[in-house]
Amino acid sequence: MIKYIQLLIVTFIATTTLAQGPILLDKVIAKVGSEYILLSELEGQYAYIKESNPEVTEDAKCEMMENLIAQKIIVYQARLDSIEVSDEELDAQLTYRFEAILRQMNGDEEFFQDYYGATVNEMKERYKDEQKQQILSERMQQKLIAEVQITPSEVKEFFDQFPTDSLPYLNSEVEVSELVLKPVVNEEERLKALEKIKAIQVELNRESADFAEIAKKYSQDPGSGKRGGDLGFAKRGTFVPAFEAAAYDLKEGMMTDIVETEFGFHIIQLLERRGNTIHTRHILIKPNITSEDNDLAKAKLEEIKAEIEIDSISFERAVKKYGSKDVASFSNSGRMKNPATQNTFFETNQLDADIYLEIIDIDVNDISNVMEVLSPTGEYSYRIVQLKSLTKPHRANLKEDYDKISKFAKESKKSQYFNNWVTEKLKTTYINVDNRYGTCPNLEKWIDKKSE
């Protein structure tokens, strides 16, 4: 079982592929402390795996049962430790998951109901217990490993256990920082957009007005516009401050006055509130960015680059002073994060082609030319990047790769700590398994408990 411990967060199959087929006559097939394993849980997971890998046989159920027992131990201990999950949090997560499925169906609730044989609300109710167990499991695991730390000597000990000839050969990697500047809307275009949304506001205030239809007709938000402006449920911190402040100040069914953010002008309607989670829709009108606005932004970035190159300001300081705040790297002083690894190192083939071509011939700490970036929605921004570090292809070593090795060592220590914890709980937790799994060698010790 130990090799699977790091994967023991309960799989919420219902949010990805909810198997359709004959309804099982359910029964309890194991008890773990005060938790139960149902036949439907095992068969549901088996059907899910069988669908993606037809070569899987019934023998796999022995291993799956062992994993389910370990999952239930975590949930059981979470309940013993009085770890709580609020109704608001549970409902918010269920809403998020099922709305994600609904979005994949283009928001078609009738198709959803035909496919699953139940409405979204009915499905949320059906899978409430599974979702709660998932949250408890995640929270228990986080609680256990939160304080696990790693010392330099432990990193070295972890590294030294591998023979030199087995160490991986690492490709060339770079670290880059970026400064992104977006064009500023000129006042003439800003006023045009304001007049347009004022006209929409008049239309919305008519007695027969349909917010969703008006949003479909006018909203320039490419994500929500075609859904009638619907933004779904969201927690605090999801939206930009001005939008969020206005939305949370509403009562259900009410609309805001015109709200201005860096994206343009909005009219927001609150559909539903659940604790700190709100369901809103909006209409967005964006001021037109002219070619002159783009030219000014590009010229401004050329000036900023010159400031950095004469050491008038550091790259990091320039990011905070001039950079666009809604770019992910802004909160990291411009340092870009690799989405594949969640660290700041990129193999050259992982970089955007435009960035790669700009840094291929510059030295560490040099700055690229100004690059034009076109968003999927057709808007321009401008970027410069600084090459922060460069490694040549090499065999992994502590000097050049300490941060990476330290991360692996820490994850290994967390895994071992968690493995040991689960092993000890297996010894002290009452486990009772149905005799039908008597042919599973890995479950014999627990099946025997039934006759004691």
C-alpha positions in Angstrom: 0.0 0.0 0.0 2.8 2.4 0.8 3.7 3.2 -2.8 0.2 4.7 -3.2 0.1 6.7 0.0 1.1 10.0 -1.7 -2.0 9.6 -4.0 -4.5 9.0 -1.2 -6.6 12.1 -1.6 -10.0 10.8 -2.4 -10.7 10.8 -6.1 -13.9 12.6 -6.9 -14.8 10.6 -10.0 -18.2 12.3 -10.2 -16.8 15.6 -11.3 -14.9 14.1 -14.3 -16.7 11.1 -15.6 -19.9 10.0 -13.8 -20.4 6.5 -15.0 -23.8 5.7 -16.5 -25.1 2.1 -16.4 -27.0 -0.4 -14.3 -27.7 0.8 -10.7 -26.0 -1.5 -8.2 -27.8 -2.9 -5.2 -25.4 -1.3 -2.7 -24.0 -2.9 0.4 -21.2 -2.3 2.9 -18.1 -4.3 2.0 -15.7 -2.9 4.6 -15.7 -0.9 7.8 -12.7 1.3 8.8 -13.1 2.8 12.2 -16.5 4.5 11.9 -16.2 4.9 8.1 -17.8 2.5 5.6 -16.7 1.3 2.1 -19.7 0.6 -0.2 -19.8 -1.8 -3.0 -20.7 1.1 -5.3 -17.5 2.9 -4.5 -15.4 0.0 -5.5 -17.4 -0.8 -8.6 -17.5 2.8 -9.6 -13.8 3.2 -9.5 -13.3 -0.1 -11.2 -15.6 0.9 -14.1 -13.8 4.2 -14.4 -10.4 2.6 -14.7 -11.7 -0.2 -16.9 -13.1 2.4 -19.4 -9.7 4.0 -19.8 -7.8 0.7 -19.7 -9.8 -2.3 -21.0 -7.0 -4.7 -20.1 -7.6 -4.2 -16.4 -9.0 -7.4 -14.7 -11.1 -8.1 -11.6 -7.8 -8.8 -9.8 -7.2 -5.0 -9.7 -10.0 -4.8 -7.2 -7.8 -6.2 -4.4 -5.4 -3.3 -4.8 -8.3 -0.8 -5.2 -9.8 -2.1 -1.9 -6.5 -1.5 -0.1 -6.3 2.0 -1.4 -9.9 2.7 -0.3 -9.1 1.4 3.2 -6.2 3.8 3.4 -8.4 6.7 2.2 -11.0 5.9 4.8 -8.3 5.8 7.5 -7.4 9.4 6.6 -11.0 10.5 6.7 -11.7 8.7 10.0 -8.7 10.3 11.6 -9.8 13.7 10.3 -13.1 13.3 12.1 -11.4 12.2 15.3 -9.2 15.3 15.1 -12.4 17.4 14.8 -11.4 18.8 11.4 -14.5 20.7 10.2 -15.9 21.5 6.8 -18.5 24.2 6.7 -21.7 23.8 4.7 -20.8 27.0 2.7 -17.4 25.6 1.7 -18.9 22.3 0.8 -21.5 23.8 -1.4 -19.1 26.2 -3.0 -16.8 23.4 -4.0 -19.6 21.3 -5.4 -20.9 24.3 -7.3 -17.5 25.0 -8.8 -17.0 21.3 -9.9 -20.4 20.9 -11.4 -20.4 24.3 -13.1 -17.1 23.3 -14.7 -18.8 20.2 -16.2 -21.7 22.4 -17.3 -19.4 24.8 -19.0 -18.0 21.9 -21.0 -21.6 21.4 -22.1 -21.8 25.0 -23.2 -24.1 25.8 -20.2 -26.8 23.5 -21.6 -28.6 22.3 -18.4 -31.1 20.2 -20.4 -28.2 18.2 -22.0 -26.6 17.9 -18.5 -29.9 16.4 -17.2 -30.3 14.1 -20.1 -26.7 12.9 -19.8 -26.7 12.3 -16.0 -30.4 11.7 -15.4 -30.5 14.4 -12.8 -30.3 18.2 -12.5 -27.2 20.0 -11.3 -28.7 20.5 -7.8 -29.6 16.8 -7.6 -26.1 15.8 -8.6 -24.6 18.1 -6.0 -26.8 16.5 -3.3 -25.9 13.0 -4.5 -22.2 13.6 -4.3 -22.2 15.8 -1.2 -20.7 13.1 1.1 -18.0 12.2 -1.4 -17.0 15.8 -1.7 -16.9 16.3 2.1 -14.6 13.2 2.4 -12.3 14.6 -0.2 -12.0 17.9 1.7 -11.4 16.1 5.0 -8.8 13.9 3.4 -6.9 16.9 1.9 -7.1 18.9 5.1 -5.8 16.0 7.2 -2.9 15.4 4.9 -2.0 19.1 4.8 -2.2 19.2 8.6 0.2 16.3 9.0 2.9 17.5 6.6 2.6 21.2 7.1 5.5 21.4 9.5 7.9 19.0 7.7 11.1 20.9 7.0 14.3 19.8 5.4 17.9 20.7 6.5 20.9 21.1 4.2 22.5 18.0 5.7 19.3 16.0 4.9 19.4 17.4 1.3 22.9 16.1 0.9 22.1 12.8 2.5 19.1 12.4 0.1 21.4 13.3 -2.9 24.3 11.0 -1.8 22.0 7.9 -1.8 22.0 7.9 -5.6 25.0 6.5 -7.5 26.7 9.1 -9.7 26.0 7.2 -12.9 22.3 7.1 -12.1 21.9 10.8 -11.7 19.8 12.5 -14.4 21.5 14.5 -17.2 19.7 17.9 -17.2 19.1 20.0 -20.2 20.1 23.7 -20.5 17.7 25.8 -18.4 17.1 29.5 -18.0 15.4 31.8 -15.6 13.7 34.9 -17.0 11.9 38.0 -15.6 9.4 40.0 -17.6 8.0 43.5 -17.5 4.6 43.8 -19.2 3.1 47.2 -20.1 -0.4 47.6 -21.4 -1.5 50.6 -23.4 -3.4 53.3 -21.5 -6.8 54.2 -23.0 -7.1 57.8 -24.2 -9.8 59.9 -22.7 -11.8 60.3 -26.0 -12.2 56.5 -26.3 -12.9 56.1 -22.6 -15.8 58.6 -22.9 -17.2 56.8 -25.9 -17.3 53.5 -24.0 -18.9 55.3 -21.0 -21.7 56.7 -23.2 -22.3 53.3 -24.7 -22.8 51.6 -21.3 -25.0 54.4 -20.1 -27.3 53.6 -23.0 -27.2 50.0 -22.1 -28.1 51.0 -18.5 -31.2 52.8 -19.7 -32.2 49.6 -21.6 -31.6 47.5 -18.5 -33.9 49.7 -16.5 -36.9 49.1 -18.7 -39.6 47.0 -17.1 -39.4 44.2 -19.7 -35.6 44.1 -19.8 -33.8 40.7 -19.9 -30.3 41.1 -18.4 -29.0 37.9 -20.0 -30.3 38.8 -23.5 -28.9 42.3 -23.3 -25.5 40.8 -22.1 -25.4 38.4 -25.0 -26.1 41.4 -27.4 -23.7 43.9 -26.0 -21.1 42.5 -23.5 -17.5 42.5 -24.7 -16.4 39.9 -22.2 -15.5 37.0 -24.5 -15.8 34.5 -21.6 -19.2 35.3 -20.1 -20.9 37.4 -22.8 -22.3 34.4 -24.7 -23.6 32.9 -21.4 -25.7 36.0 -20.7 -22.9 37.6 -18.7 -23.0 34.7 -16.1 -19.8 34.5 -14.1 -20.9 31.6 -11.9 -20.1 31.3 -8.2 -16.9 32.9 -6.9 -15.2 33.5 -3.6 -13.7 36.7 -2.3 -10.5 37.5 -4.1 -11.6 36.2 -7.4 -12.4 39.6 -9.0 -10.4 42.8 -9.2 -11.1 45.1 -6.2 -13.4 47.6 -7.7 -15.6 44.9 -9.3 -15.6 42.8 -6.1 -16.4 45.7 -3.8 -19.5 46.7 -5.9 -20.7 43.1 -6.3 -20.5 42.2 -2.6 -22.4 45.4 -1.7 -25.4 44.2 -3.7 -28.6 42.4 -2.5 -29.8 39.5 -4.5 -31.5 40.5 -7.7 -30.1 44.0 -7.6 -27.7 45.7 -10.1 -24.8 48.1 -9.6 -24.5 51.5 -11.1 -21.7 51.7 -13.7 -18.4 50.3 -12.3 -15.1 51.2 -13.9 -12.1 48.8 -13.7 -8.9 48.3 -15.7 -10.9 46.1 -18.0 -13.5 48.8 -18.9 -17.0 49.6 -17.7 -19.3 47.0 -16.0 -22.9 46.7 -14.8 -23.1 43.9 -12.3 -26.1 41.9 -11.1 -26.0 39.7 -8.0 -28.0 36.5 -8.6 -27.3 34.6 -5.4 -25.2 34.8 -2.2 -24.0 31.8 -0.2 -21.8 33.0 2.7 -18.7 34.5 1.2 -19.5 33.0 -2.2 -21.5 35.0 -4.7 -23.1 34.2 -8.1 -23.0 37.2 -10.4 -23.4 38.2 -14.0 -22.2 41.4 -15.8 -22.1 43.4 -18.9 -18.7 44.7 -20.0 -17.9 47.5 -22.4 -14.2 48.0 -23.2 -12.8 51.3 -24.5 -11.2 51.0 -27.9 -7.4 51.0 -27.8 -6.1 53.0 -30.8 -2.8 52.5 -32.7 -1.6 55.7 -31.1 -2.2 54.3 -27.6 -0.2 51.2 -28.6 2.7 53.4 -30.0 2.8 55.3 -26.7 3.0 52.1 -24.7 5.8 50.8 -26.8 7.8 54.0 -26.6 7.3 54.1 -22.8 8.7 50.6 -22.5 11.7 51.6 -24.5 12.3 54.4 -22.0 12.0 52.0 -19.1 14.5 49.6 -20.7 16.9 52.4 -21.1 16.5 53.4 -17.4 17.3 49.8 -16.3 20.3 49.5 -18.6 22.0 52.6 -17.2 21.3 51.3 -13.7 18.9 54.1 -12.9 16.5 51.4 -11.6 16.6 47.7 -11.1 14.5 45.4 -13.2 12.5 44.2 -10.2 11.8 47.8 -9.1 10.8 48.7 -12.6 8.3 45.8 -12.6 6.7 47.1 -9.4 6.7 50.7 -10.6 5.6 50.3 -14.2 4.4 46.7 -14.8 0.9 45.5 -15.3 -0.5 44.2 -12.0 -2.8 41.6 -13.6 0.2 39.6 -15.1 1.0 36.5 -13.0 4.7 37.4 -12.7 4.0 40.8 -11.2 3.6 39.3 -7.7 7.0 37.6 -8.1 8.9 40.8 -9.0 8.7 39.8 -12.7 10.2 36.3 -12.3 8.3 34.0 -14.6 7.0 30.7 -13.2 7.1 27.5 -15.3 3.5 26.2 -15.3 4.7 22.6 -15.9 7.0 22.5 -12.9 5.8 25.4 -10.7 9.4 26.7 -10.3 11.2 29.4 -12.2 13.4 27.2 -14.4 12.5 26.7 -18.1 14.1 24.4 -20.6 14.5 26.4 -23.7 11.9 24.4 -25.5 9.3 25.3 -22.8 9.6 29.0 -23.5 7.4 31.0 -25.8 9.1 31.1 -29.2 9.3 34.9 -29.1 11.1 34.9 -25.8 13.4 32.2 -26.8 14.5 34.1 -30.0 15.1 37.2 -27.9 17.3 35.6 -25.2 19.2 33.1 -27.3 22.0 35.6 -28.1 22.1 37.7 -25.0 24.1 37.3 -21.7 22.9 36.8 -18.2 21.3 40.1 -16.8 20.9 41.5 -20.4 17.5 42.7 -21.5 15.6 41.8 -24.6 14.2 44.1 -27.2 10.6 45.3 -26.8 8.2 42.5 -27.8 4.6 42.9 -29.0 2.2 40.4 -27.4 -1.2 39.8 -28.9 -3.8 38.3 -26.6 -6.4 35.8 -27.8 -9.0 38.6 -27.7 -7.0 40.7 -30.1 -5.5 43.2 -27.6 -1.8 44.3 -27.6 0.6 44.6 -24.7 4.3 45.0 -24.7 7.0 43.1 -22.9 10.7 43.1 -22.2 12.5 40.2 -20.5 15.7 39.9 -18.6 17.8 36.7 -18.6 18.4 36.0 -14.9 20.4 32.7 -15.2 21.5 30.2 -17.6 22.8 26.6 -17.1 24.5 24.4 -19.7 23.5 20.8 -20.1 25.0 18.9 -17.1 24.6 15.9 -14.8 22.6 16.9 -11.7 24.7 18.2 -8.9 24.2 20.0 -5.6 26.1 23.2 -6.6 23.9 24.0 -9.6 20.7 22.2 -8.7 20.4 22.6 -5.0 16.9 24.2 -5.1 15.5 21.3 -7.2 17.2 18.6 -5.2 16.0 20.3 -2.0 12.5 20.2 -3.2 12.6 16.5 -4.1 14.2 15.7 -0.8 11.5 17.6 1.1 8.7 15.8 -0.9 10.4 12.5 -0.1 10.5 13.3 3.6 6.9 14.4 3.6 5.9 11.2 1.8 7.9 9.0 4.3 6.4 10.8 7.2 2.9 10.4 5.9 3.6 6.7 5.0 4.7 6.0 8.6 1.6 7.8 9.9 -0.7 5.7 7.8 1.1 2.5 8.7 0.7 3.2 12.4 -3.0 4.0 12.0 -3.5 0.7 10.1 -2.2 -1.2 13.1 -4.5 0.5 15.6 -7.7 1.1 13.6 -10.5 -1.5 13.6 -10.9 -2.8 10.0 -13.5 -5.3 8.9 -13.6 -6.6 5.3 -16.2 -8.7 3.6 -15.2 -12.3 3.1 -15.8 -12.1 -0.6 -12.3 -10.6 -0.8 -10.8 -13.6 0.9 -8.7 -14.4 -2.2 -6.9 -11.0 -1.9 -3.5 -11.7 -0.2 -3.1 -8.1 0.7 -6.4 -8.1 2.6 -6.1 -11.3 4.5 -5.0 -9.7 7.8 -8.1 -7.6 7.8 -10.5 -10.3 6.7 -9.3 -12.4 9.6 -10.4 -9.7 12.1 -14.0 -10.5 11.2 -13.9 -13.9 12.9 -12.1 -12.6 16.0 
